[in-house]
Amino acid sequence: MESLVAGVTQEPIRPLHPTSPIRIPIRITPGRPGFSRIACGDAAHPLDATGALRAQLALAFVLENILGLPQCIAYGMQLANVEVKTDVAMACALAMESTLCFLGMDARIDPTNKESDHD
């Protein structure tokens, strides 16, 4: 792979789990009136300790520094759990999904939620 800097080669990003990637679900559910709750990860799709730490650090960066959302303590096996205005919930979920996918994780917005339909 070519690099923009002379003499430096870039290695392609490899998935964390190349043989059996663990899917990380992102769900959008109703919250208070006018708000939606976005939850990322669950007990049915656990990550190993290293993967969970990488995901939590990346999500904290996206939520706090880019979207300006305070990262709340996630319960159970969740990696993140935030409440946002309903009109920006999909954009926030997409930012979370793309960040985790960039790290080589298989993150997907759960299509079974009515609020997460973005076709």
URPEMO-V143355 format. One record per helix or strand. SS is the DSSP state (h for helix, s for strand). FROM is the first residue (numbers start at 1). TO is the last residue. If there is no record, write none. Layout:
BEGIN
ss=SS from=FROM to=TO
ss=SS from=FROM to=TO
END
This chain:
BEGIN
ss=s from=23 to=30
ss=s from=35 to=40
ss=h from=43 to=45
ss=h from=49 to=66
ss=s from=80 to=85
ss=h from=86 to=102
ss=s from=106 to=109
ss=h from=114 to=116
END
